[in-house]
Amino acid sequence: MKYQAPRGTQDLLPEDAPRWRYVEQMFRQTCADFGYEEVRTPVFESTDLFVRAVGEHTDIVSKEMYSVSAHGSEADERRERLTLRPEGTAPALRAYLQHNLGAKSPLTRLFYVAPNFRHERPQSGRLRQHHQTGIEALGSEDPALDAEVITLGLTYLRRVGITGARLEVNSVGCPECRPVYRERLRAALESRIGTMCENCRRRYDTNPLRILDCKAEDWSVLEAVVPDLADCLCEPCAQHFAHVQAVLQVLDVPYERNPRLVRGLDYYVRTSFEIVHPQLGAQSTVLGGGRYDGLMEELGGPPTPGIGFGCGIERVLLACEALEVAFPLEAVRPVFVVTLGEAARLPGLRLLNDLRQAGIAAQADYLGRSMKAQMRAANRVGARTVLLLGENELAAGAIAVKDMETGAQESCPLSDVVGRMRGRKDEG
């Protein structure tokens, strides 16, 4: 073919759509149960928004963003840099600030379902256009809110059928204590950095904590020399993390502390967490997030603590596939209108429309095929009932109603058929 979907993207076909709808429905329902409300932001934002929020030296900003220059009118020669959304938190916070959502409630709970775009090497479940569900809870630094956000993520994954997932948590400190750890980490790796991968050598100067997330290094050796971030936490950060763990224990939420869990964005402080699944191999993270107190100020807003997570729908579906999750999808079983002869054609189309206007799923043949071919089409779409309308039925003012499960057939006045089909729909 001359044209194909761009590398790192995929088409969502009709046979895939029911699983996607189910997963999204479970996320929306879980968010509603926890008191979160939906926000929808533009697919592109000012480039500077992501530079300020995500971090100039992160892989996302330095290598992965899709950005363009937008030209103004002839009288306005300024160029505005715009970027396709690479992550969901910065746009949600921009909307929170722009529309003053904090004035409506001291605690704002938001969720979103949206595509994100990153120019990275495509991998299984990691595409250049991927789809993400996410939440943001803004206005409280209570450790119990951290536990709520984590619990929402676990509840969502459990509801879609993912079992065997593992929760990993850590604290990445704050701007007061993290610089201490950063220097200790540099000192510990100074003699080894020359033998480490290119990414780690680059991060050593610009973003050393990201070295802890490297998948290329031999951590069975490095683990012994890398200092533990917990030993560098200031007292407020240490107490906050202890309270998060205490609430998780009260909620009977099993977790493991991962001392190398730092996440990939500069805005994270204190609580950082991931939900991983062994069935996904090296890229095992299904859901990840953390606290980002201070980010709102970085974007020009008032001090507003916050915490959230992002979860790739593609990765959720990969985990479901690996676990052979059987989605409880309800197939639509339409009424199929079969017409015989030219005289029945227009009355059949009128009936088809009447059924649809009454909220009854209905289909018909548009290829001028024989009755036998139309009945095969009815079987193919899973029709529960077939309505047969020919010249004889028209003359009698009636229609033949055939039950496709039992094979039973009866005559019904044409004027009553929509009401009867509606009754069957209500009966299930």
C-alpha positions in Angstrom: 0.0 0.0 0.0 1.1 3.5 -0.7 -0.2 4.9 2.6 0.1 3.3 6.0 -0.3 4.4 9.6 2.8 6.4 10.7 5.5 4.4 12.6 4.6 4.2 16.3 0.9 4.5 15.8 -1.9 2.0 15.3 -5.4 1.9 14.0 -8.2 1.0 16.4 -10.5 -1.4 14.4 -14.1 -2.3 15.1 -13.2 -5.6 16.6 -10.8 -3.8 19.0 -13.2 -1.0 20.1 -15.4 -3.0 22.6 -12.3 -3.8 24.7 -11.2 -0.2 24.7 -14.7 1.1 25.6 -14.8 -1.4 28.5 -11.5 -0.4 29.9 -12.3 3.3 29.6 -15.7 2.7 31.1 -14.2 1.0 34.1 -11.8 3.9 34.6 -14.6 6.5 34.4 -16.7 4.5 36.8 -13.8 4.1 39.3 -13.1 7.8 39.2 -16.7 8.6 39.8 -16.8 6.3 42.8 -13.8 8.1 44.2 -15.2 11.6 43.5 -13.1 12.6 40.5 -14.5 14.7 37.7 -13.5 14.7 34.0 -11.4 17.4 32.4 -10.6 17.6 28.6 -7.7 19.8 27.5 -6.4 20.7 23.9 -4.2 18.1 22.2 -1.5 20.8 21.9 -0.2 23.4 24.3 2.5 26.0 24.5 5.9 24.3 24.3 7.1 26.4 27.3 4.4 24.8 29.5 6.1 21.4 29.1 9.6 22.8 29.4 8.7 24.5 32.7 6.7 21.6 34.1 8.4 18.4 32.9 12.0 19.7 32.9 14.4 21.0 30.3 16.8 18.1 30.7 14.3 15.3 30.7 14.2 12.9 27.8 10.7 14.0 27.0 11.6 17.7 26.5 15.1 17.2 25.1 14.3 14.4 22.6 10.7 13.3 22.4 8.3 16.2 21.9 6.5 16.9 18.7 6.8 20.7 18.4 6.0 23.3 15.6 6.2 27.0 15.1 2.8 28.6 14.7 3.0 31.8 12.6 0.8 34.8 13.5 -0.8 37.2 11.0 1.2 39.4 8.7 0.9 42.2 11.2 2.1 39.9 14.0 5.3 38.3 13.1 5.8 36.5 16.5 6.2 32.8 16.4 4.4 30.7 19.0 5.9 27.3 19.7 3.3 24.6 20.2 3.7 21.0 21.2 1.5 17.9 21.0 0.7 16.8 24.5 3.4 14.4 25.7 1.9 13.9 29.2 -1.3 14.9 31.0 -0.4 16.6 34.3 0.9 20.0 32.9 -2.2 20.6 30.7 -4.6 19.7 33.6 -2.8 22.1 35.9 -2.8 24.8 33.3 -6.6 24.4 33.0 -6.9 24.4 36.8 -5.1 27.8 36.9 -6.8 29.3 33.9 -10.3 28.6 35.1 -9.6 29.2 38.8 -10.9 25.7 39.7 -9.4 26.1 43.2 -11.9 28.8 44.0 -14.7 26.3 43.7 -13.4 23.7 46.1 -10.3 23.6 48.4 -9.6 20.0 47.0 -10.0 19.5 43.3 -10.1 16.0 41.9 -9.7 15.6 38.1 -9.4 12.7 35.7 -8.8 12.5 31.9 -8.7 10.0 29.1 -6.6 11.3 26.2 -3.9 10.5 23.6 -0.3 11.6 24.3 2.5 11.9 21.8 6.2 11.1 22.2 8.8 10.6 19.5 10.6 7.6 21.0 11.5 4.1 19.7 8.3 2.2 19.4 8.0 -0.8 21.6 5.2 -3.2 22.6 2.6 -1.1 24.5 4.8 2.0 24.1 3.8 3.9 21.0 4.5 7.4 19.6 0.8 8.1 19.9 -0.4 6.3 23.0 -3.6 6.7 25.1 -3.6 7.5 28.7 -6.0 7.6 31.6 -4.9 9.8 34.5 -6.0 11.6 37.6 -4.8 14.7 39.5 -5.8 15.6 43.1 -5.0 19.2 43.9 -5.1 21.2 47.1 -3.9 18.9 49.9 -0.6 17.5 51.1 -2.2 15.0 53.4 -0.4 11.6 53.1 -3.9 9.9 53.1 -4.6 11.5 49.8 -1.4 9.8 48.4 -2.9 6.5 49.5 -6.3 7.4 48.0 -4.7 8.0 44.6 -2.7 4.8 44.8 -5.8 2.9 45.9 -7.8 4.3 43.0 -5.2 3.0 40.5 -5.2 -0.5 42.1 -9.0 -0.6 42.1 -9.2 0.3 38.5 -6.8 -2.4 37.4 -8.5 -4.9 39.6 -11.9 -4.0 38.0 -10.6 -4.6 34.5 -9.4 -8.0 35.5 -5.6 -7.5 36.1 -4.4 -9.7 38.9 -0.9 -10.3 40.1 0.2 -6.6 39.9 2.8 -5.3 42.4 2.8 -1.8 44.0 6.2 -0.2 44.4 6.6 3.0 46.4 9.4 5.4 47.3 10.0 9.0 48.4 12.2 11.2 46.1 12.5 13.9 48.7 12.0 17.6 48.1 14.1 20.6 46.9 15.5 20.9 50.4 16.9 17.4 50.8 17.2 16.1 47.2 20.3 18.1 46.4 22.1 16.3 49.2 21.3 12.9 47.7 22.2 14.2 44.2 25.7 15.0 45.3 26.1 11.7 47.2 25.0 9.8 44.1 27.4 11.7 41.9 30.2 10.9 44.4 29.3 7.2 44.5 29.3 6.9 40.7 32.2 9.2 39.9 34.7 6.3 39.4 32.3 4.2 37.4 30.5 6.7 35.2 33.1 6.3 32.4 32.0 2.7 31.9 28.2 3.3 32.0 25.9 3.8 29.1 25.7 7.0 27.1 22.4 8.1 28.7 23.8 7.7 32.2 26.9 9.6 31.3 24.8 12.5 30.0 22.5 12.3 33.0 25.4 12.3 35.5 25.7 16.1 35.1 22.2 17.2 34.1 19.8 14.8 36.0 21.7 12.2 38.0 18.6 10.7 39.7 17.4 9.4 36.3 20.4 7.1 36.4 18.6 5.0 39.0 15.9 4.3 36.4 18.3 3.0 33.7 17.5 -0.5 32.4 20.9 -0.9 30.7 23.1 -1.0 33.8 24.0 -4.0 35.9 22.3 -3.1 39.1 23.3 -6.4 40.8 26.7 -4.6 41.0 25.7 -1.0 41.3 23.1 -1.5 44.0 25.9 -1.9 46.6 27.5 1.4 45.9 24.5 3.6 45.3 23.3 5.4 48.4 19.8 5.0 49.6 17.6 8.1 49.1 15.8 7.4 52.4 19.0 8.2 54.3 19.0 11.7 52.8 15.3 12.6 53.4 14.7 15.7 55.6 12.5 15.2 58.6 9.2 16.4 57.0 9.7 14.2 53.9 10.6 11.2 56.1 7.5 11.7 58.2 5.3 12.2 55.1 6.5 8.9 53.6 6.1 7.1 56.9 2.5 8.3 57.1 1.8 7.2 53.5 3.0 3.7 54.3 1.0 3.6 57.5 -2.3 4.5 55.7 -1.5 1.8 53.0 -1.1 -0.7 55.8 -4.4 0.3 57.4 -6.1 -0.1 54.0 -4.5 -3.6 53.6 -2.7 -2.5 50.4 0.4 -4.6 50.0 3.4 -2.7 48.7 7.2 -2.9 48.3 9.6 -0.1 48.8 11.8 0.3 45.7 14.8 2.5 46.6 15.6 3.2 42.9 12.1 4.3 42.0 12.4 8.0 40.9 10.0 8.3 37.9 11.0 10.2 34.8 9.8 13.8 35.3 11.5 16.6 37.2 8.3 17.8 38.9 8.0 14.8 41.3 8.6 15.3 45.0 8.1 13.0 48.0 5.8 10.1 47.1 6.6 8.2 43.9 4.9 5.0 43.0 4.5 2.5 40.2 2.2 -0.5 39.6 4.1 -3.1 37.7 3.2 -6.5 36.2 5.7 -9.3 35.5 3.7 -10.4 32.4 4.9 -7.2 30.6 8.6 -8.1 30.6 11.3 -5.4 30.8 8.7 -2.6 30.3 6.7 -3.8 33.2 5.1 -0.6 34.5 1.3 -0.4 34.0 0.6 2.7 36.0 2.8 5.3 37.6 2.7 8.6 39.4 3.6 10.7 42.4 3.3 13.9 44.3 4.3 17.2 42.6 4.0 19.9 45.3 5.6 23.1 43.9 4.7 22.5 40.2 1.7 24.9 40.4 4.0 27.7 41.5 6.4 26.8 38.7 3.6 27.4 36.3 2.8 30.8 37.8 0.0 29.8 40.2 -0.3 30.0 44.0 1.2 27.2 46.2 -1.0 24.2 45.6 0.1 20.7 46.5 -0.9 17.9 44.2 -0.6 14.2 43.4 -1.6 12.0 40.4 -0.9 9.2 38.1 -0.9 8.2 34.4 -1.8 4.8 33.0 -1.4 3.7 29.4 -4.5 2.0 28.0 -2.3 0.0 25.6 -0.3 -1.4 28.5 -3.5 -2.2 30.4 -4.8 -4.2 27.3 -1.4 -5.9 27.0 -1.6 -7.1 30.6 -5.2 -8.2 30.1 -4.2 -10.2 27.0 -1.3 -11.8 28.9 -3.7 -12.8 31.7 -6.3 -13.9 29.2 -8.9 -11.6 30.7 -12.4 -12.3 29.4 -14.1 -9.0 29.0 -17.9 -9.1 29.9 -18.8 -7.3 26.7 -22.5 -7.1 25.8 -23.0 -7.6 22.1 -25.7 -5.4 20.5 -28.3 -7.7 18.9 -30.1 -5.6 16.4 -33.5 -6.1 14.7 -32.9 -6.9 11.0 -35.4 -5.7 8.4 -35.6 -7.9 5.4 -37.6 -6.6 2.4 -38.8 -8.6 -0.6 -39.6 -6.8 -3.9 -39.4 -3.2 -4.9 -42.8 -2.3 -3.4 -41.6 -3.2 0.1 -38.4 -1.2 -0.2 -39.5 2.2 0.9 -41.9 1.0 3.6 -39.0 -1.2 4.9 -36.8 1.8 5.1 -39.5 3.8 6.9 -39.8 0.9 9.4 -36.0 0.8 9.9 -36.0 4.5 10.7 -39.0 4.2 13.1 -37.2 1.4 15.0 -34.0 3.5 15.3 -35.9 6.6 16.4 -37.5 4.5 19.1 -34.1 3.6 20.5 -34.0 0.1 19.0 -30.8 -1.1 17.2 -31.8 -2.0 13.7 -30.1 -2.9 10.4 -31.1 -3.7 6.8 -29.6 -4.7 3.5 -28.4 -1.9 1.2 -27.0 -4.2 -1.6 -30.3 -5.3 -3.2 -29.6 -9.0 -2.3 -31.9 -12.0 -2.2 -33.9 -13.0 0.8 -31.4 -15.8 1.5 -28.5 -13.4 1.4 -30.3 -10.9 3.7 -31.0 -13.7 6.2 -27.3 -14.6 6.2 -26.5 -11.0 6.8 -28.9 -11.0 9.7 -27.1 -14.0 11.2 -23.7 -12.3 10.7 -24.6 -9.3 12.7 -26.2 -11.4 15.5 -29.8 -10.3 15.0 -32.1 -11.6 17.5 -35.2 -10.8 15.5 -35.8 -10.5 11.7 -38.8 -8.6 10.3 -39.8 -9.8 6.9 -41.8 -7.4 4.7 -42.9 -8.4 1.2 -45.8 -7.6 -1.1 -48.2 -10.0 0.6 -47.4 -8.5 4.1 -48.0 -5.0 2.7 -51.3 -6.0 1.3 -52.4 -7.4 4.6 -50.9 -4.5 6.6 -48.8 -6.9 8.6 -45.2 -8.1 8.9 -43.6 -11.5 9.6 -41.6 -11.6 12.9 -39.0 -14.3 13.0 -37.2 -15.3 16.3 -33.7 -16.2 15.2 -33.0 -18.2 18.4 -36.1 -20.5 18.3 -36.9 -20.2 14.6 -40.6 -19.4 15.5 -42.4 -17.0 13.1 -45.6 -15.1 13.6 -47.5 -12.3 12.0 -47.8 -8.9 13.6 -49.8 -5.8 12.5 -47.4 -3.4 10.9 -48.7 -0.6 13.1 -47.8 -2.5 16.2 -44.4 -3.9 15.4 -42.3 -1.0 16.8 -44.1 -1.2 20.1 -43.6 -5.0 20.2 -39.9 -4.6 19.5 -39.6 -2.0 22.2 -41.3 -4.4 24.6 -38.8 -7.2 23.8 -35.9 -4.8 24.3 -37.2 -3.8 27.8 -37.5 -7.5 28.6 -33.9 -8.0 27.7 
